[in-house]
Amino acid sequence: MVKVGFRVILLLIVSWMVVGCSTPAVQSHEYLLMDADLKEVQALPTNSTSVQLMPVVVANYLAGNEIVLVTNKGTVHRSQSNLWAETLSPQLTRLTQQRLERTLPDITWFAGQRLPSYAIALLNIEVDDFYADLEGVAHISGRWQIISETGELSASNTFYVKKELQADGYSAMVQTLSASWFNQVVDPMAQAIAQSFSIKD
């Protein structure tokens, strides 16, 4: 009885291995957001100050590694073979800080996990949408706020970007989302922050 049971288990394992070997593996493609224009960014003058960039908060449906497509009826499609090489929140946080450091060099930028020993202003960014729809349009929306070192709201705004993809495919989608984030979200944010910390005569 024990031998029969062992043979059945062995047969099941061998069958599973044969099926596993014969099933072609689905090749996955991984993507990162890229700031292609970082070197061409023009610096904006401000007072010398310090700002802590908090980790960018993304909506829960965007928190996984799958690249998301959304229909106009709200149906979410998650790609199993086209993935973010790194989840969105750390990508957006790191790249936004790099762009702000280049755009606003008079401000000392702290990442969310590196807390200085003194009170500084905080920049909070929340992202509600960061996807393309089935009609080939990229959507980015959310809000940001600068909180002063005394806890007061210094500047804030919402953002909503719609940008048509110039080509089909996930690569074009990632490039459009990247360019739209930096050019239509981060750059206007940097200009508003520069006005908030403008040099007074």
Steps between C-alpha positions, in 0.01 A plus 500: 500500500785736589679410174188571294452837668864591443477400132192720453675798660814438290289474184326829583834677560648369172184600310512849652868536403432388141207740465706779656787443259274484196307817583675800344594766754333836444771757437452814706617851421593740778502879476634795697395863479778716353562875527639552150524881535666519843826649366314779317304618804538872579562590865258736678637733772350478849587577858734249658277261695437131567208284388428138578344312207271237647460171309256549213171332592327311216146363499476136607411373152834640377710356782594168333764424239250449218459783249135603507256577220156639589188515282266799492257288704755454777604142423861446602726277290832395654767375262664176611789531253560878499615601845662786688857402588439692822166593651372849418532669839881470537552574129295818512655608830860454387457654154295792631771578754767491228299744285430733794866497608597610148217753462520649852868469599480761778269267691652211694281198428466218751353163410214374715711248687784743584357721772704808592527599863318831451155602378477547123229537239334187361394422142218244474397354162202270446434325166147381416550407134810382313390283210394490135153419374407267216463799264871581533485793742722530808338630819678647803322672787547584865601782731795647686548721805794686655466517879724760665731423792236656725229265367321751276399434138746699286392386154281230346339399175336215316617355170314323224680408179365329189754426227446298183754224439703553184532127430352169607654279766609509860834666420319801350266503800791512747674775301182709488434455872863594576501816287158607627601451865812715473383764252138545605505408869844547656608810305184705582531378860862620510398842368233532770748391767752754368239775538424380853869523592579797277784736585356813653668834425 
